[in-house]
Amino acid sequence: MQNAAPLDDGEQEAENGERRNTRVIKDTLYTAHVTTRGARGGHARSDDGNLDVSLSIPPGMGGQGGSGTNPEQLFAAGYAACFGGALQYAAGQKKISPGEVMVEAKVGIGPSTDKEGFEISVALEVTLPKLTQQEADELVAAAHRICPYSNATRGNVDVQLKAHGGR
């Protein structure tokens, strides 16, 4: 068996031996710290107490539902908020005012089609009321290049984007 070439900076070797590029943070600005107990039917709490939620398994995944949230809703909220921030950042760079940014995120989960385990999919629908459709499309594309969630999911998660301009 031949020895593989050493990994380049930013590369990791997956369990199946494939190489994939990783991104390295230049300077960590903030680190969230959350602990869960009881898995999908348990509880999640941040170290500062600002996040303190019960978790429930949705009926579509074999659970009983309940008043708690779930990882997919939390991921959707985080991605939507982060993408909104990336939109505002990109708008500032372009010196345009998009109006109140609205991002609707849908996160799906299901069995993988080509490997063991589960996968997620994401659909982001973005409304930018003060922009034309072309401006909205361009700003959403720019935000998708900037957003940390987009960078983390790129090439690994099916992410669909839809922009709505208002002018």
VMD Tcl script that builds the backbone (N, CA, C; Angstrom):
set m [mol new atoms 501]
animate dup $m
set s [atomselect $m all]
$s set {name element resname resid chain x y z} {
  {N N MET 1 A 0.840 -1.184 0.000}
  {CA C MET 1 A 0.000 0.000 0.000}
  {C C MET 1 A 0.879 1.239 0.000}
  {N N GLN 2 A 0.521 2.202 -0.868}
  {CA C GLN 2 A 1.283 3.426 -0.985}
  {C C GLN 2 A 0.907 4.407 0.103}
  {N N ASN 3 A 1.874 5.154 0.589}
  {CA C ASN 3 A 1.577 6.199 1.564}
  {C C ASN 3 A 0.944 7.384 0.840}
  {N N ALA 4 A -0.070 7.962 1.447}
  {CA C ALA 4 A -0.726 9.143 0.879}
  {C C ALA 4 A 0.160 10.358 1.090}
  {N N ALA 5 A 0.016 11.327 0.198}
  {CA C ALA 5 A 0.754 12.576 0.342}
  {C C ALA 5 A 0.301 13.283 1.606}
  {N N PRO 6 A 1.189 14.059 2.218}
  {CA C PRO 6 A 0.782 14.793 3.424}
  {C C PRO 6 A -0.359 15.752 3.107}
  {N N LEU 7 A -1.173 16.015 4.113}
  {CA C LEU 7 A -2.302 16.932 3.955}
  {C C LEU 7 A -1.801 18.355 3.843}
  {N N ASP 8 A -2.422 19.123 2.945}
  {CA C ASP 8 A -2.115 20.545 2.817}
  {C C ASP 8 A -2.785 21.296 3.948}
  {N N ASP 9 A -2.361 22.576 4.160}
  {CA C ASP 9 A -3.035 23.419 5.143}
  {C C ASP 9 A -4.515 23.486 4.806}
  {N N GLY 10 A -5.351 23.350 5.800}
  {CA C GLY 10 A -6.793 23.449 5.599}
  {C C GLY 10 A -7.437 22.159 5.123}
  {N N GLU 11 A -6.667 21.085 4.928}
  {CA C GLU 11 A -7.249 19.815 4.510}
  {C C GLU 11 A -7.402 18.896 5.712}
  {N N GLN 12 A -8.477 18.114 5.704}
  {CA C GLN 12 A -8.689 17.075 6.694}
  {C C GLN 12 A -8.974 15.791 5.959}
  {N N GLU 13 A -8.660 14.678 6.579}
  {CA C GLU 13 A -8.985 13.399 5.970}
  {C C GLU 13 A -10.241 12.854 6.625}
  {N N ALA 14 A -11.239 12.557 5.798}
  {CA C ALA 14 A -12.492 11.998 6.286}
  {C C ALA 14 A -12.280 10.526 6.613}
  {N N GLU 15 A -13.262 9.933 7.303}
  {CA C GLU 15 A -13.165 8.525 7.689}
  {C C GLU 15 A -12.945 7.613 6.491}
  {N N ASN 16 A -13.498 7.973 5.332}
  {CA C ASN 16 A -13.364 7.126 4.152}
  {C C ASN 16 A -12.065 7.388 3.394}
  {N N GLY 17 A -11.193 8.226 3.929}
  {CA C GLY 17 A -9.905 8.503 3.310}
  {C C GLY 17 A -9.923 9.658 2.335}
  {N N GLU 18 A -11.102 10.190 2.010}
  {CA C GLU 18 A -11.183 11.329 1.109}
  {C C GLU 18 A -10.643 12.570 1.801}
  {N N ARG 19 A -10.084 13.444 1.009}
  {CA C ARG 19 A -9.598 14.717 1.537}
  {C C ARG 19 A -10.664 15.770 1.333}
  {N N ARG 20 A -10.774 16.650 2.283}
  {CA C ARG 20 A -11.690 17.778 2.107}
  {C C ARG 20 A -11.041 19.000 2.730}
  {N N ASN 21 A -11.332 20.136 2.137}
  {CA C ASN 21 A -10.760 21.389 2.636}
  {C C ASN 21 A -11.554 21.887 3.827}
  {N N THR 22 A -10.864 22.417 4.770}
  {CA C THR 22 A -11.502 23.049 5.920}
  {C C THR 22 A -11.044 24.499 5.949}
  {N N ARG 23 A -11.822 25.303 6.588}
  {CA C ARG 23 A -11.460 26.707 6.728}
  {C C ARG 23 A -11.011 26.924 8.162}
  {N N VAL 24 A -10.037 27.760 8.319}
  {CA C VAL 24 A -9.496 28.048 9.632}
  {C C VAL 24 A -9.822 29.500 9.973}
  {N N ILE 25 A -10.333 29.706 11.171}
  {CA C ILE 25 A -10.653 31.059 11.623}
  {C C ILE 25 A -9.358 31.815 11.864}
  {N N LYS 26 A -9.303 33.014 11.318}
  {CA C LYS 26 A -8.127 33.864 11.500}
  {C C LYS 26 A -8.009 34.320 12.945}
  {N N ASP 27 A -9.137 34.768 13.508}
  {CA C ASP 27 A -9.147 35.283 14.876}
  {C C ASP 27 A -10.548 35.038 15.453}
  {N N THR 28 A -10.673 34.206 16.465}
  {CA C THR 28 A -11.978 33.915 17.057}
  {C C THR 28 A -12.493 35.146 17.790}
  {N N LEU 29 A -13.654 35.648 17.349}
  {CA C LEU 29 A -14.240 36.843 17.950}
  {C C LEU 29 A -15.197 36.506 19.080}
  {N N TYR 30 A -15.818 35.336 18.999}
  {CA C TYR 30 A -16.807 34.918 20.005}
  {C C TYR 30 A -16.935 33.404 19.936}
  {N N THR 31 A -17.114 32.784 21.080}
  {CA C THR 31 A -17.362 31.347 21.147}
  {C C THR 31 A -18.618 31.102 21.958}
  {N N ALA 32 A -19.607 30.458 21.344}
  {CA C ALA 32 A -20.829 30.078 22.056}
  {C C ALA 32 A -20.547 28.781 22.806}
  {N N HIS 33 A -21.112 28.661 23.996}
  {CA C HIS 33 A -20.914 27.470 24.816}
  {C C HIS 33 A -22.294 27.003 25.280}
  {N N VAL 34 A -22.747 25.879 24.739}
  {CA C VAL 34 A -24.058 25.327 25.063}
  {C C VAL 34 A -23.897 23.863 25.452}
  {N N THR 35 A -24.596 23.454 26.488}
  {CA C THR 35 A -24.586 22.058 26.939}
  {C C THR 35 A -25.996 21.500 26.814}
  {N N THR 36 A -26.092 20.299 26.259}
  {CA C THR 36 A -27.388 19.617 26.208}
  {C C THR 36 A -27.345 18.394 27.100}
  {N N ARG 37 A -28.503 18.058 27.637}
  {CA C ARG 37 A -28.677 16.825 28.413}
  {C C ARG 37 A -29.940 16.155 27.893}
  {N N GLY 38 A -29.885 14.847 27.727}
  {CA C GLY 38 A -31.066 14.114 27.300}
  {C C GLY 38 A -31.268 14.079 25.799}
  {N N ALA 39 A -30.266 14.434 25.025}
  {CA C ALA 39 A -30.303 14.366 23.564}
  {C C ALA 39 A -31.473 15.162 22.993}
  {N N ARG 40 A -32.160 14.615 21.980}
  {CA C ARG 40 A -33.231 15.337 21.277}
  {C C ARG 40 A -34.468 15.561 22.142}
  {N N GLY 41 A -34.629 14.795 23.188}
  {CA C GLY 41 A -35.784 14.962 24.066}
  {C C GLY 41 A -35.395 15.547 25.407}
  {N N GLY 42 A -34.331 16.323 25.428}
  {CA C GLY 42 A -33.813 16.830 26.694}
  {C C GLY 42 A -33.910 18.332 26.848}
  {N N HIS 43 A -32.756 18.930 27.156}
  {CA C HIS 43 A -32.702 20.348 27.492}
  {C C HIS 43 A -31.375 20.909 26.993}
  {N N ALA 44 A -31.389 22.174 26.566}
  {CA C ALA 44 A -30.165 22.865 26.154}
  {C C ALA 44 A -30.064 24.175 26.911}
  {N N ARG 45 A -28.840 24.480 27.372}
  {CA C ARG 45 A -28.630 25.720 28.122}
  {C C ARG 45 A -27.251 26.262 27.806}
  {N N SER 46 A -27.198 27.575 27.561}
  {CA C SER 46 A -25.909 28.224 27.328}
  {C C SER 46 A -25.262 28.560 28.666}
  {N N ASP 47 A -23.956 28.741 28.648}
  {CA C ASP 47 A -23.232 29.026 29.892}
  {C C ASP 47 A -23.666 30.351 30.516}
  {N N ASP 48 A -24.163 31.300 29.694}
  {CA C ASP 48 A -24.614 32.574 30.251}
  {C C ASP 48 A -26.106 32.579 30.589}
  {N N GLY 49 A -26.820 31.484 30.294}
  {CA C GLY 49 A -28.239 31.372 30.602}
  {C C GLY 49 A -29.162 32.059 29.608}
  {N N ASN 50 A -28.617 32.731 28.589}
  {CA C ASN 50 A -29.470 33.406 27.612}
  {C C ASN 50 A -30.251 32.422 26.746}
  {N N LEU 51 A -29.715 31.242 26.554}
  {CA C LEU 51 A -30.433 30.167 25.872}
  {C C LEU 51 A -30.727 29.106 26.922}
  {N N ASP 52 A -31.985 28.797 27.098}
  {CA C ASP 52 A -32.399 27.827 28.104}
  {C C ASP 52 A -33.709 27.211 27.612}
  {N N VAL 53 A -33.594 26.127 26.834}
  {CA C VAL 53 A -34.761 25.580 26.145}
  {C C VAL 53 A -34.909 24.080 26.360}
  {N N SER 54 A -36.168 23.656 26.389}
  {CA C SER 54 A -36.483 22.230 26.369}
  {C C SER 54 A -36.449 21.766 24.921}
  {N N LEU 55 A -36.090 20.519 24.727}
  {CA C LEU 55 A -36.033 19.929 23.400}
  {C C LEU 55 A -37.089 18.834 23.286}
  {N N SER 56 A -37.753 18.786 22.122}
  {CA C SER 56 A -38.769 17.770 21.864}
  {C C SER 56 A -38.512 17.147 20.503}
  {N N ILE 57 A -38.817 15.869 20.401}
  {CA C ILE 57 A -38.657 15.162 19.131}
  {C C ILE 57 A -39.937 15.326 18.324}
  {N N PRO 58 A -39.835 15.864 17.080}
  {CA C PRO 58 A -41.037 16.057 16.263}
  {C C PRO 58 A -41.705 14.718 15.922}
  {N N PRO 59 A -43.032 14.711 15.777}
  {CA C PRO 59 A -43.735 13.487 15.406}
  {C C PRO 59 A -43.208 12.854 14.116}
  {N N GLY 60 A -42.777 13.679 13.164}
  {CA C GLY 60 A -42.240 13.165 11.906}
  {C C GLY 60 A -40.971 12.360 12.078}
  {N N MET 61 A -40.359 12.472 13.256}
  {CA C MET 61 A -39.139 11.712 13.548}
  {C C MET 61 A -39.396 10.656 14.616}
  {N N GLY 62 A -40.675 10.361 14.845}
  {CA C GLY 62 A -41.020 9.311 15.801}
  {C C GLY 62 A -41.248 9.790 17.212}
  {N N GLY 63 A -41.212 11.094 17.433}
  {CA C GLY 63 A -41.425 11.627 18.778}
  {C C GLY 63 A -42.872 12.011 19.005}
  {N N GLN 64 A -43.118 12.537 20.182}
  {CA C GLN 64 A -44.475 12.938 20.549}
  {C C GLN 64 A -44.687 14.442 20.373}
  {N N GLY 65 A -43.690 15.124 19.839}
  {CA C GLY 65 A -43.812 16.582 19.728}
  {C C GLY 65 A -43.618 17.192 21.098}
  {N N GLY 66 A -44.409 18.136 21.436}
  {CA C GLY 66 A -44.292 18.793 22.738}
  {C C GLY 66 A -43.975 20.255 22.571}
  {N N SER 67 A -43.781 20.915 23.685}
  {CA C SER 67 A -43.583 22.361 23.670}
  {C C SER 67 A -42.128 22.762 23.438}
  {N N GLY 68 A -41.226 21.798 23.387}
  {CA C GLY 68 A -39.812 22.120 23.198}
  {C C GLY 68 A -39.463 22.344 21.741}
  {N N THR 69 A -38.312 22.915 21.523}
  {CA C THR 69 A -37.794 23.120 20.177}
  {C C THR 69 A -36.978 21.898 19.765}
  {N N ASN 70 A -36.293 21.975 18.646}
  {CA C ASN 70 A -35.467 20.853 18.196}
  {C C ASN 70 A -34.234 21.394 17.476}
  {N N PRO 71 A -33.236 20.560 17.245}
  {CA C PRO 71 A -32.004 21.038 16.614}
  {C C PRO 71 A -32.224 21.688 15.250}
  {N N GLU 72 A -33.190 21.201 14.493}
  {CA C GLU 72 A -33.436 21.776 13.169}
  {C C GLU 72 A -33.976 23.202 13.281}
  {N N GLN 73 A -34.872 23.442 14.238}
  {CA C GLN 73 A -35.371 24.807 14.447}
  {C C GLN 73 A -34.246 25.727 14.930}
  {N N LEU 74 A -33.403 25.223 15.814}
  {CA C LEU 74 A -32.288 26.040 16.310}
  {C C LEU 74 A -31.308 26.363 15.184}
  {N N PHE 75 A -31.026 25.370 14.330}
  {CA C PHE 75 A -30.141 25.595 13.188}
  {C C PHE 75 A -30.762 26.607 12.229}
  {N N ALA 76 A -32.076 26.463 11.976}
  {CA C ALA 76 A -32.779 27.391 11.086}
  {C C ALA 76 A -32.713 28.815 11.636}
  {N N ALA 77 A -32.940 28.979 12.921}
  {CA C ALA 77 A -32.892 30.311 13.537}
  {C C ALA 77 A -31.487 30.894 13.442}
  {N N GLY 78 A -30.486 30.087 13.750}
  {CA C GLY 78 A -29.110 30.561 13.686}
  {C C GLY 78 A -28.696 30.931 12.275}
  {N N TYR 79 A -29.031 30.072 11.306}
  {CA C TYR 79 A -28.653 30.340 9.914}
  {C C TYR 79 A -29.370 31.598 9.419}
  {N N ALA 80 A -30.685 31.714 9.685}
  {CA C ALA 80 A -31.446 32.879 9.219}
  {C C ALA 80 A -30.885 34.174 9.803}
  {N N ALA 81 A -30.600 34.179 11.094}
  {CA C ALA 81 A -30.067 35.385 11.741}
  {C C ALA 81 A -28.679 35.722 11.199}
  {N N CYS 82 A -27.845 34.715 11.053}
  {CA C CYS 82 A -26.490 34.937 10.551}
  {C C CYS 82 A -26.523 35.407 9.102}
  {N N PHE 83 A -27.378 34.795 8.285}
  {CA C PHE 83 A -27.489 35.196 6.883}
  {C C PHE 83 A -28.002 36.634 6.794}
  {N N GLY 84 A -28.940 36.993 7.669}
  {CA C GLY 84 A -29.414 38.381 7.719}
  {C C GLY 84 A -28.285 39.343 8.035}
  {N N GLY 85 A -27.419 38.967 8.959}
  {CA C GLY 85 A -26.255 39.794 9.280}
  {C C GLY 85 A -25.310 39.909 8.097}
  {N N ALA 86 A -25.125 38.808 7.362}
  {CA C ALA 86 A -24.264 38.835 6.175}
  {C C ALA 86 A -24.869 39.730 5.093}
  {N N LEU 87 A -26.202 39.712 4.969}
  {CA C LEU 87 A -26.877 40.604 4.023}
  {C C LEU 87 A -26.634 42.066 4.384}
  {N N GLN 88 A -26.771 42.393 5.661}
  {CA C GLN 88 A -26.542 43.767 6.108}
  {C C GLN 88 A -25.085 44.182 5.888}
  {N N TYR 89 A -24.176 43.269 6.156}
  {CA C TYR 89 A -22.754 43.549 5.946}
  {C C TYR 89 A -22.479 43.809 4.464}
  {N N ALA 90 A -22.989 42.922 3.597}
  {CA C ALA 90 A -22.784 43.072 2.150}
  {C C ALA 90 A -23.424 44.364 1.647}
  {N N ALA 91 A -24.611 44.699 2.160}
  {CA C ALA 91 A -25.279 45.940 1.769}
  {C C ALA 91 A -24.423 47.144 2.166}
  {N N GLY 92 A -23.835 47.102 3.353}
  {CA C GLY 92 A -22.950 48.179 3.795}
  {C C GLY 92 A -21.729 48.308 2.906}
  {N N GLN 93 A -21.175 47.175 2.489}
  {CA C GLN 93 A -20.018 47.198 1.592}
  {C C GLN 93 A -20.378 47.828 0.253}
  {N N LYS 94 A -21.606 47.568 -0.218}
  {CA C LYS 94 A -22.071 48.093 -1.508}
  {C C LYS 94 A -22.707 49.476 -1.369}
  {N N LYS 95 A -22.818 49.945 -0.121}
  {CA C LYS 95 A -23.434 51.252 0.179}
  {C C LYS 95 A -24.867 51.349 -0.360}
  {N N ILE 96 A -25.650 50.301 -0.080}
  {CA C ILE 96 A -27.063 50.295 -0.451}
  {C C ILE 96 A -27.907 50.000 0.790}
  {N N SER 97 A -29.165 50.413 0.759}
  {CA C SER 97 A -30.075 50.176 1.867}
  {C C SER 97 A -31.171 49.210 1.410}
  {N N PRO 98 A -31.149 47.967 1.925}
  {CA C PRO 98 A -32.127 46.976 1.482}
  {C C PRO 98 A -33.474 47.078 2.183}
  {N N GLY 99 A -33.600 47.961 3.173}
  {CA C GLY 99 A -34.802 47.990 3.990}
  {C C GLY 99 A -34.699 46.914 5.061}
  {N N GLU 100 A -35.828 46.633 5.728}
  {CA C GLU 100 A -35.805 45.592 6.762}
  {C C GLU 100 A -35.587 44.228 6.117}
  {N N VAL 101 A -34.503 43.586 6.510}
  {CA C VAL 101 A -34.131 42.289 5.963}
  {C C VAL 101 A -34.969 41.205 6.641}
  {N N MET 102 A -35.595 40.348 5.832}
  {CA C MET 102 A -36.332 39.213 6.384}
  {C C MET 102 A -35.800 37.939 5.739}
  {N N VAL 103 A -35.413 36.977 6.579}
  {CA C VAL 103 A -34.913 35.696 6.094}
  {C C VAL 103 A -35.760 34.589 6.707}
  {N N GLU 104 A -36.394 33.800 5.862}
  {CA C GLU 104 A -37.148 32.624 6.307}
  {C C GLU 104 A -36.294 31.403 5.987}
  {N N ALA 105 A -35.998 30.610 7.006}
  {CA C ALA 105 A -35.178 29.420 6.823}
  {C C ALA 105 A -36.011 28.172 7.071}
  {N N LYS 106 A -35.862 27.208 6.172}
  {CA C LYS 106 A -36.480 25.893 6.334}
  {C C LYS 106 A -35.350 24.874 6.347}
  {N N VAL 107 A -35.292 24.092 7.416}
  {CA C VAL 107 A -34.258 23.063 7.539}
  {C C VAL 107 A -34.948 21.712 7.596}
  {N N GLY 108 A -34.630 20.870 6.643}
  {CA C GLY 108 A -35.180 19.520 6.599}
  {C C GLY 108 A -34.148 18.514 7.060}
  {N N ILE 109 A -34.614 17.375 7.540}
  {CA C ILE 109 A -33.718 16.289 7.951}
  {C C ILE 109 A -34.292 14.976 7.450}
  {N N GLY 110 A -33.413 14.097 7.026}
  {CA C GLY 110 A -33.852 12.782 6.566}
  {C C GLY 110 A -32.659 11.886 6.318}
  {N N PRO 111 A -32.948 10.619 6.018}
  {CA C PRO 111 A -31.868 9.660 5.769}
  {C C PRO 111 A -31.043 10.066 4.550}
  {N N SER 112 A -29.756 9.844 4.613}
  {CA C SER 112 A -28.862 10.123 3.498}
  {C C SER 112 A -29.171 9.187 2.336}
  {N N THR 113 A -29.020 9.699 1.131}
  {CA C THR 113 A -29.249 8.859 -0.051}
  {C C THR 113 A -28.023 8.050 -0.426}
  {N N ASP 114 A -26.835 8.458 0.016}
  {CA C ASP 114 A -25.636 7.770 -0.445}
  {C C ASP 114 A -24.657 7.350 0.647}
  {N N LYS 115 A -25.026 7.553 1.898}
  {CA C LYS 115 A -24.145 7.102 2.974}
  {C C LYS 115 A -24.971 6.821 4.216}
  {N N GLU 116 A -24.332 6.250 5.192}
  {CA C GLU 116 A -25.015 5.922 6.437}
  {C C GLU 116 A -25.354 7.201 7.193}
  {N N GLY 117 A -26.471 7.199 7.870}
  {CA C GLY 117 A -26.809 8.345 8.704}
  {C C GLY 117 A -27.840 9.249 8.084}
  {N N PHE 118 A -27.853 10.472 8.556}
  {CA C PHE 118 A -28.848 11.456 8.165}
  {C C PHE 118 A -28.174 12.680 7.566}
  {N N GLU 119 A -28.951 13.442 6.815}
  {CA C GLU 119 A -28.483 14.679 6.186}
  {C C GLU 119 A -29.518 15.763 6.461}
  {N N ILE 120 A -29.089 17.007 6.326}
  {CA C ILE 120 A -30.034 18.121 6.385}
  {C C ILE 120 A -30.041 18.832 5.037}
  {N N SER 121 A -31.115 19.555 4.791}
  {CA C SER 121 A -31.209 20.443 3.633}
  {C C SER 121 A -31.703 21.785 4.151}
  {N N VAL 122 A -31.365 22.837 3.412}
  {CA C VAL 122 A -31.727 24.183 3.841}
  {C C VAL 122 A -32.313 24.959 2.666}
  {N N ALA 123 A -33.386 25.687 2.931}
  {CA C ALA 123 A -33.939 26.636 1.963}
  {C C ALA 123 A -34.035 27.983 2.665}
  {N N LEU 124 A -33.421 28.993 2.079}
  {CA C LEU 124 A -33.481 30.359 2.613}
  {C C LEU 124 A -34.256 31.223 1.637}
  {N N GLU 125 A -35.297 31.861 2.127}
  {CA C GLU 125 A -36.086 32.782 1.322}
  {C C GLU 125 A -35.903 34.168 1.917}
  {N N VAL 126 A -35.379 35.085 1.108}
  {CA C VAL 126 A -34.944 36.388 1.582}
  {C C VAL 126 A -35.792 37.487 0.949}
  {N N THR 127 A -36.309 38.381 1.773}
  {CA C THR 127 A -37.066 39.535 1.294}
  {C C THR 127 A -36.294 40.810 1.594}
  {N N LEU 128 A -36.055 41.585 0.537}
  {CA C LEU 128 A -35.318 42.847 0.633}
  {C C LEU 128 A -36.184 43.921 -0.028}
  {N N PRO 129 A -37.076 44.567 0.747}
  {CA C PRO 129 A -38.143 45.388 0.189}
  {C C PRO 129 A -37.714 46.631 -0.585}
  {N N LYS 130 A -36.533 47.173 -0.311}
  {CA C LYS 130 A -36.132 48.410 -0.977}
  {C C LYS 130 A -35.235 48.162 -2.193}
  {N N LEU 131 A -35.063 46.891 -2.582}
  {CA C LEU 131 A -34.185 46.573 -3.706}
  {C C LEU 131 A -34.982 46.043 -4.890}
  {N N THR 132 A -34.427 46.232 -6.085}
  {CA C THR 132 A -35.005 45.602 -7.272}
  {C C THR 132 A -34.704 44.107 -7.192}
  {N N GLN 133 A -35.335 43.324 -8.052}
  {CA C GLN 133 A -35.075 41.883 -8.044}
  {C C GLN 133 A -33.614 41.591 -8.369}
  {N N GLN 134 A -33.040 42.285 -9.315}
  {CA C GLN 134 A -31.634 42.063 -9.666}
  {C C GLN 134 A -30.717 42.416 -8.498}
  {N N GLU 135 A -30.985 43.550 -7.848}
  {CA C GLU 135 A -30.173 43.940 -6.693}
  {C C GLU 135 A -30.307 42.912 -5.570}
  {N N ALA 136 A -31.524 42.423 -5.348}
  {CA C ALA 136 A -31.755 41.411 -4.303}
  {C C ALA 136 A -30.999 40.135 -4.625}
  {N N ASP 137 A -31.057 39.681 -5.875}
  {CA C ASP 137 A -30.333 38.471 -6.283}
  {C C ASP 137 A -28.830 38.630 -6.051}
  {N N GLU 138 A -28.298 39.779 -6.425}
  {CA C GLU 138 A -26.857 40.031 -6.270}
  {C C GLU 138 A -26.452 40.099 -4.797}
  {N N LEU 139 A -27.287 40.730 -3.979}
  {CA C LEU 139 A -26.964 40.850 -2.559}
  {C C LEU 139 A -27.038 39.495 -1.861}
  {N N VAL 140 A -28.022 38.680 -2.209}
  {CA C VAL 140 A -28.124 37.339 -1.627}
  {C C VAL 140 A -26.914 36.492 -2.022}
  {N N ALA 141 A -26.475 36.598 -3.274}
  {CA C ALA 141 A -25.284 35.858 -3.705}
  {C C ALA 141 A -24.052 36.313 -2.920}
  {N N ALA 142 A -23.925 37.623 -2.710}
  {CA C ALA 142 A -22.787 38.149 -1.939}
  {C C ALA 142 A -22.842 37.663 -0.495}
  {N N ALA 143 A -24.028 37.695 0.108}
  {CA C ALA 143 A -24.181 37.239 1.499}
  {C C ALA 143 A -23.852 35.752 1.623}
  {N N HIS 144 A -24.199 34.983 0.615}
  {CA C HIS 144 A -23.923 33.539 0.640}
  {C C HIS 144 A -22.417 33.266 0.621}
  {N N ARG 145 A -21.639 34.170 0.027}
  {CA C ARG 145 A -20.176 34.030 0.039}
  {C C ARG 145 A -19.577 34.442 1.390}
  {N N ILE 146 A -20.292 35.305 2.130}
  {CA C ILE 146 A -19.786 35.879 3.380}
  {C C ILE 146 A -20.226 35.086 4.613}
  {N N CYS 147 A -21.469 34.632 4.646}
  {CA C CYS 147 A -22.081 34.040 5.843}
  {C C CYS 147 A -21.312 32.807 6.340}
  {N N PRO 148 A -20.958 32.774 7.619}
  {CA C PRO 148 A -20.261 31.612 8.172}
  {C C PRO 148 A -21.055 30.308 8.063}
  {N N TYR 149 A -22.385 30.369 8.190}
  {CA C TYR 149 A -23.194 29.156 8.034}
  {C C TYR 149 A -23.121 28.672 6.592}
  {N N SER 150 A -23.172 29.589 5.638}
  {CA C SER 150 A -23.051 29.205 4.231}
  {C C SER 150 A -21.683 28.599 3.958}
  {N N ASN 151 A -20.650 29.197 4.529}
  {CA C ASN 151 A -19.305 28.659 4.337}
  {C C ASN 151 A -19.162 27.286 4.984}
  {N N ALA 152 A -19.812 27.088 6.120}
  {CA C ALA 152 A -19.721 25.789 6.809}
  {C C ALA 152 A -20.485 24.692 6.070}
  {N N THR 153 A -21.568 25.059 5.401}
  {CA C THR 153 A -22.399 24.048 4.741}
  {C C THR 153 A -22.028 23.840 3.277}
  {N N ARG 154 A -21.302 24.774 2.679}
  {CA C ARG 154 A -21.000 24.713 1.244}
  {C C ARG 154 A -20.318 23.401 0.884}
  {N N GLY 155 A -20.883 22.723 -0.123}
  {CA C GLY 155 A -20.316 21.460 -0.594}
  {C C GLY 155 A -20.703 20.268 0.257}
  {N N ASN 156 A -21.467 20.503 1.323}
  {CA C ASN 156 A -21.818 19.432 2.244}
  {C C ASN 156 A -23.320 19.344 2.484}
  {N N VAL 157 A -24.026 20.460 2.305}
  {CA C VAL 157 A -25.461 20.530 2.562}
  {C C VAL 157 A -26.130 21.191 1.362}
  {N N ASP 158 A -27.264 20.649 0.945}
  {CA C ASP 158 A -28.043 21.259 -0.130}
  {C C ASP 158 A -28.676 22.535 0.416}
  {N N VAL 159 A -28.216 23.699 -0.072}
  {CA C VAL 159 A -28.743 24.991 0.343}
  {C C VAL 159 A -29.367 25.667 -0.869}
  {N N GLN 160 A -30.658 25.937 -0.786}
  {CA C GLN 160 A -31.394 26.628 -1.851}
  {C C GLN 160 A -31.641 28.067 -1.420}
  {N N LEU 161 A -31.408 29.014 -2.320}
  {CA C LEU 161 A -31.587 30.434 -2.021}
  {C C LEU 161 A -32.648 31.030 -2.942}
  {N N LYS 162 A -33.496 31.860 -2.379}
  {CA C LYS 162 A -34.485 32.569 -3.179}
  {C C LYS 162 A -34.571 33.994 -2.655}
  {N N ALA 163 A -34.426 34.961 -3.570}
  {CA C ALA 163 A -34.462 36.371 -3.201}
  {C C ALA 163 A -35.739 37.007 -3.728}
  {N N HIS 164 A -36.265 37.951 -2.948}
  {CA C HIS 164 A -37.427 38.737 -3.356}
  {C C HIS 164 A -37.082 40.212 -3.177}
  {N N GLY 165 A -37.024 40.922 -4.298}
  {CA C GLY 165 A -36.876 42.367 -4.240}
  {C C GLY 165 A -38.258 42.993 -4.109}
  {N N GLY 166 A -38.309 44.214 -3.647}
  {CA C GLY 166 A -39.606 44.852 -3.431}
  {C C GLY 166 A -39.897 46.002 -4.366}
  {N N ARG 167 A -38.920 46.398 -5.179}
  {CA C ARG 167 A -39.149 47.546 -6.080}
  {C C ARG 167 A -39.387 47.068 -7.486}
}
mol reanalyze $m
mol bondsrecalc $m
mol representation Tube
mol addrep $m
